Amino acid sequence: MPPVEAPFLCLWLLRSWFGVWLVAVDFVLEEQATLLLMDSFSLSLSHDAQGVCDRGLLGFIR
């Protein structure tokens, strides 16, 4: 291999490794965001359901 290609090969390997690392980080962050969104959605649903049950029970008691 000519000595001129060595820096380009090194840069290419570094760039490809960095690209794989970024994809992995993006995947992990996306998974975390999805889990957080699902948690907050389920919390709001359970809170709404609790409110409906409370109103239903209060209405039934009255």
N, CA, C and O atoms as a MOPAC input file, in Angstrom:
PM7 MOZYME 1SCF
protein

 N      0.86300 1    -1.17500 1     0.00000 1
 C      0.00000 1     0.00000 1     0.00000 1
 C      0.91000 1     1.24000 1     0.00000 1
 O      1.83500 1     1.33500 1     0.80700 1
 N      0.64800 1     2.16300 1    -0.88700 1
 C      1.44500 1     3.39300 1    -0.88300 1
 C      1.20100 1     4.17900 1     0.40500 1
 O      0.11100 1     4.11400 1     0.97400 1
 N      2.20600 1     4.91600 1     0.86300 1
 C      2.04200 1     5.64300 1     2.12100 1
 C      0.98900 1     6.74200 1     2.05000 1
 O      0.51100 1     7.19600 1     3.09000 1
 N      0.61400 1     7.18300 1     0.84700 1
 C     -0.36900 1     8.25500 1     0.71500 1
 C     -1.76800 1     7.74600 1     1.07800 1
 O     -2.58800 1     8.50400 1     1.59500 1
 N     -2.03900 1     6.46400 1     0.80900 1
 C     -3.38900 1     5.93100 1     1.06400 1
 C     -3.62800 1     5.62200 1     2.53500 1
 O     -4.78100 1     5.52200 1     2.95500 1
 N     -2.59000 1     5.47000 1     3.31600 1
 C     -2.75600 1     5.09200 1     4.72700 1
 C     -3.59800 1     6.11000 1     5.50600 1
 O     -4.50800 1     5.69700 1     6.22400 1
 N     -3.33800 1     7.42300 1     5.39900 1
 C     -4.19200 1     8.36500 1     6.14800 1
 C     -5.64300 1     8.33200 1     5.68900 1
 O     -6.55700 1     8.47000 1     6.50100 1
 N     -5.85700 1     8.14900 1     4.38100 1
 C     -7.23300 1     8.10100 1     3.88300 1
 C     -7.95300 1     6.85600 1     4.39000 1
 O     -9.13600 1     6.90700 1     4.72500 1
 N     -7.23100 1     5.73600 1     4.44300 1
 C     -7.82400 1     4.50700 1     4.96000 1
 C     -8.14800 1     4.66300 1     6.44400 1
 O     -9.19800 1     4.22900 1     6.91800 1
 N     -7.22400 1     5.29000 1     7.16100 1
 C     -7.45500 1     5.52100 1     8.59300 1
 C     -8.67200 1     6.42800 1     8.80400 1
 O     -9.50000 1     6.16600 1     9.67700 1
 N     -8.77700 1     7.48100 1     8.01500 1
 C     -9.93000 1     8.38000 1     8.11900 1
 C    -11.22100 1     7.66200 1     7.76000 1
 O    -12.25200 1     7.86900 1     8.40100 1
 N    -11.16500 1     6.81500 1     6.73200 1
 C    -12.36700 1     6.09300 1     6.31400 1
 C    -12.81900 1     5.13700 1     7.41500 1
 O    -14.01000 1     5.04400 1     7.71000 1
 N    -11.85700 1     4.41900 1     8.02700 1
 C    -12.20500 1     3.49400 1     9.11700 1
 C    -12.77500 1     4.24800 1    10.31200 1
 O    -13.74600 1     3.81200 1    10.93000 1
 N    -12.16300 1     5.37800 1    10.62700 1
 C    -12.65300 1     6.18800 1    11.74200 1
 C    -14.06200 1     6.70400 1    11.45700 1
 O    -14.92600 1     6.69300 1    12.33300 1
 N    -14.28100 1     7.15300 1    10.23100 1
 C    -15.60000 1     7.66900 1     9.87000 1
 C    -16.64300 1     6.55900 1     9.90200 1
 O    -17.75900 1     6.77200 1    10.37500 1
 N    -16.28900 1     5.37500 1     9.40200 1
 C    -17.27300 1     4.28700 1     9.39200 1
 C    -17.55600 1     3.81700 1    10.81700 1
 O    -18.70100 1     3.50500 1    11.14500 1
 N    -16.52200 1     3.76100 1    11.67500 1
 C    -16.74800 1     3.37900 1    13.06400 1
 C    -17.61300 1     4.41700 1    13.76900 1
 O    -18.50800 1     4.07000 1    14.53900 1
 N    -17.34100 1     5.69300 1    13.50100 1
 C    -18.11100 1     6.76500 1    14.11800 1
 C    -19.56500 1     6.71700 1    13.64200 1
 O    -20.48700 1     6.97300 1    14.41600 1
 N    -19.75900 1     6.38500 1    12.36000 1
 C    -21.12000 1     6.26000 1    11.83500 1
 C    -21.88600 1     5.14100 1    12.51400 1
 O    -23.06200 1     5.29400 1    12.84500 1
 N    -21.21100 1     4.00300 1    12.72400 1
 C    -21.86100 1     2.87700 1    13.41200 1
 C    -22.18700 1     3.26600 1    14.85100 1
 O    -23.25600 1     2.93700 1    15.36400 1
 N    -21.26000 1     3.96700 1    15.49400 1
 C    -21.48600 1     4.40400 1    16.87700 1
 C    -22.66800 1     5.35700 1    16.95000 1
 O    -23.49000 1     5.25800 1    17.86100 1
 N    -22.76200 1     6.28800 1    15.99000 1
 C    -23.87900 1     7.23600 1    15.98600 1
 C    -25.20500 1     6.52600 1    15.76300 1
 O    -26.20900 1     6.87300 1    16.38600 1
 N    -25.21500 1     5.53800 1    14.88000 1
 C    -26.44700 1     4.78300 1    14.64600 1
 C    -26.85800 1     4.04500 1    15.91700 1
 O    -28.04000 1     3.99700 1    16.25600 1
 N    -25.87700 1     3.46900 1    16.62000 1
 C    -26.18800 1     2.75100 1    17.85900 1
 C    -26.72800 1     3.71000 1    18.91600 1
 O    -27.70700 1     3.39500 1    19.59300 1
 N    -26.10300 1     4.87200 1    19.06400 1
 C    -26.56900 1     5.86200 1    20.04000 1
 C    -27.96300 1     6.35400 1    19.66900 1
 O    -28.81800 1     6.51800 1    20.53900 1
 N    -28.19300 1     6.58900 1    18.38200 1
 C    -29.50300 1     7.03700 1    17.92600 1
 C    -30.56200 1     5.98400 1    18.22600 1
 O    -31.66900 1     6.31800 1    18.64700 1
 N    -30.22600 1     4.71500 1    18.01300 1
 C    -31.16700 1     3.63600 1    18.28400 1
 C    -31.50900 1     3.57300 1    19.77200 1
 O    -32.67400 1     3.42900 1    20.14200 1
 N    -30.48300 1     3.68200 1    20.62300 1
 C    -30.71400 1     3.62500 1    22.07200 1
 C    -31.55700 1     4.81100 1    22.52200 1
 O    -32.49000 1     4.65300 1    23.31000 1
 N    -31.22600 1     6.00500 1    22.01900 1
 C    -31.99500 1     7.18800 1    22.41900 1
 C    -33.43300 1     7.08800 1    21.93500 1
 O    -34.35800 1     7.49400 1    22.63900 1
 N    -33.62200 1     6.55100 1    20.73700 1
 C    -34.97900 1     6.40100 1    20.20800 1
 C    -35.77300 1     5.41000 1    21.06000 1
 O    -36.95100 1     5.62900 1    21.34400 1
 N    -35.11600 1     4.31500 1    21.46500 1
 C    -35.78500 1     3.34200 1    22.32700 1
 C    -36.17300 1     3.98000 1    23.66400 1
 O    -37.28300 1     3.78000 1    24.15700 1
 N    -35.24700 1     4.74900 1    24.24300 1
 C    -35.53400 1     5.40300 1    25.52100 1
 C    -36.68400 1     6.39300 1    25.37700 1
 O    -37.56300 1     6.46400 1    26.23500 1
 N    -36.67100 1     7.15400 1    24.28800 1
 C    -37.74400 1     8.12500 1    24.06700 1
 C    -39.07600 1     7.41700 1    23.89500 1
 O    -40.09900 1     7.88700 1    24.39400 1
 N    -39.07500 1     6.28700 1    23.19000 1
 C    -40.31100 1     5.53100 1    23.00100 1
 C    -40.81900 1     4.99500 1    24.33500 1
 O    -42.01600 1     5.04500 1    24.61800 1
 N    -39.89400 1     4.47700 1    25.15600 1
 C    -40.30900 1     3.95900 1    26.46300 1
 C    -40.84500 1     5.07000 1    27.35100 1
 O    -41.84400 1     4.88700 1    28.04700 1
 N    -40.18300 1     6.22000 1    27.32900 1
 C    -40.66500 1     7.34500 1    28.13700 1
 C    -42.03300 1     7.80100 1    27.66400 1
 O    -42.90600 1     8.10500 1    28.47700 1
 N    -42.21900 1     7.84900 1    26.36000 1
 C    -43.50100 1     8.26800 1    25.80500 1
 C    -44.58600 1     7.27300 1    26.19200 1
 O    -45.69000 1     7.66700 1    26.57000 1
 N    -44.27400 1     5.98600 1    26.09800 1
 C    -45.26200 1     4.96800 1    26.46300 1
 C    -45.58400 1     5.04300 1    27.94900 1
 O    -46.74100 1     4.90300 1    28.34400 1
 N    -44.55800 1     5.26600 1    28.77900 1
 C    -44.79800 1     5.38200 1    30.22300 1
 C    -45.69900 1     6.56800 1    30.54000 1
 O    -46.64500 1     6.44300 1    31.31800 1
 N    -45.40700 1     7.71800 1    29.94000 1
 C    -46.22100 1     8.89100 1    30.23500 1
 C    -47.63700 1     8.70600 1    29.68700 1
 O    -48.60200 1     9.16600 1    30.29700 1
 N    -47.76400 1     8.03900 1    28.54400 1
 C    -49.09100 1     7.79200 1    27.97800 1
 C    -49.88000 1     6.85000 1    28.87400 1
 O    -51.06300 1     7.07700 1    29.12800 1
 N    -49.22700 1     5.78400 1    29.36000 1
 C    -49.94400 1     4.84900 1    30.22700 1
 C    -50.28800 1     5.50400 1    31.56100 1
 O    -51.33900 1     5.23100 1    32.14100 1
 N    -49.39500 1     6.37100 1    32.04600 1
 C    -49.71300 1     7.08900 1    33.28000 1
 C    -50.91800 1     8.00200 1    33.09700 1
 O    -51.78600 1     8.06900 1    33.96700 1
 N    -50.97500 1     8.70500 1    31.96800 1
 C    -52.11100 1     9.58600 1    31.74800 1
 C    -53.38900 1     8.76900 1    31.55600 1
 O    -54.46300 1     9.18200 1    31.99400 1
 N    -53.27200 1     7.61000 1    30.90200 1
 C    -54.45300 1     6.76200 1    30.74400 1
 C    -54.93600 1     6.24100 1    32.09300 1
 O    -56.13400 1     6.24300 1    32.37300 1
 N    -53.99700 1     5.79300 1    32.92700 1
 C    -54.42800 1     5.27100 1    34.21900 1
 C    -55.00500 1     6.39500 1    35.08500 1
 O    -55.94800 1     6.17900 1    35.84600 1
 N    -54.43300 1     7.58900 1    34.96300 1
 C    -54.95900 1     8.73100 1    35.71100 1
 C    -56.37000 1     9.06300 1    35.22700 1
 O    -57.26300 1     9.32000 1    36.03600 1
 N    -56.57100 1     9.05600 1    33.89900 1
 C    -57.90900 1     9.31400 1    33.36100 1
 C    -58.88700 1     8.22700 1    33.79100 1
 O    -60.02900 1     8.51300 1    34.15100 1
 N    -58.43200 1     6.98300 1    33.75000 1
 C    -59.30900 1     5.87900 1    34.14700 1
 C    -59.65600 1     5.99100 1    35.62900 1
 O    -60.79000 1     5.73200 1    36.02900 1
 N    -58.68000 1     6.37500 1    36.43300 1
 C    -58.94100 1     6.54800 1    37.86100 1
 C    -59.96600 1     7.65800 1    38.07800 1
 O    -60.85800 1     7.53000 1    38.91700 1
 N    -59.83700 1     8.74700 1    37.32100 1
 C    -60.79700 1     9.84200 1    37.44000 1
 C    -62.19400 1     9.41000 1    37.03800 1
 O    -63.16900 1     9.79200 1    37.68400 1
 N    -62.30500 1     8.61800 1    35.98000 1
 C    -63.61200 1     8.13500 1    35.53300 1
 C    -64.20900 1     7.21100 1    36.58900 1
 O    -65.40100 1     7.28400 1    36.88700 1
 N    -63.36500 1     6.33500 1    37.15700 1
 C    -63.87500 1     5.43300 1    38.19400 1
 C    -64.32900 1     6.22100 1    39.41500 1
 O    -65.38500 1     5.93800 1    39.98100 1
 N    -63.53900 1     7.20500 1    39.82300 1
 C    -63.92000 1     8.01000 1    40.98600 1
 C    -65.23400 1     8.73500 1    40.73100 1
 O    -66.12000 1     8.75200 1    41.58600 1
 N    -65.35600 1     9.33200 1    39.55400 1
 C    -66.60300 1    10.04400 1    39.23900 1
 C    -67.77300 1     9.06800 1    39.15600 1
 O    -68.88600 1     9.38500 1    39.57700 1
 N    -67.51700 1     7.89100 1    38.61500 1
 C    -68.58400 1     6.89500 1    38.51400 1
 C    -69.02100 1     6.40800 1    39.88200 1
 O    -70.21500 1     6.25500 1    40.13900 1
 N    -68.05200 1     6.16400 1    40.76400 1
 C    -68.39100 1     5.70700 1    42.11500 1
 C    -69.10700 1     6.79600 1    42.89200 1
 O    -70.08200 1     6.52800 1    43.59400 1
 N    -68.62100 1     8.03400 1    42.76600 1
 C    -69.28200 1     9.13000 1    43.46400 1
 C    -70.69200 1     9.32500 1    42.94400 1
 O    -71.61700 1     9.57700 1    43.71600 1
 N    -70.85500 1     9.20800 1    41.62900 1
 C    -72.19000 1     9.34300 1    41.05800 1
 C    -73.09700 1     8.20900 1    41.49100 1
 O    -74.29600 1     8.40700 1    41.68800 1
 N    -72.52700 1     7.01700 1    41.64100 1
 C    -73.32400 1     5.86800 1    42.05400 1
 C    -73.72000 1     5.98600 1    43.53000 1
 O    -74.82800 1     5.61800 1    43.91800 1
 N    -72.79400 1     6.50600 1    44.34600 1
 C    -73.07800 1     6.64400 1    45.78000 1
 C    -74.14800 1     7.70300 1    46.01000 1
 O    -75.02600 1     7.54300 1    46.85700 1
 N    -74.06200 1     8.78600 1    45.24400 1
 C    -75.05600 1     9.85100 1    45.41800 1
 C    -76.33900 1     9.33200 1    44.91400 1
 O    -77.34600 1    10.03900 1    44.94700 1

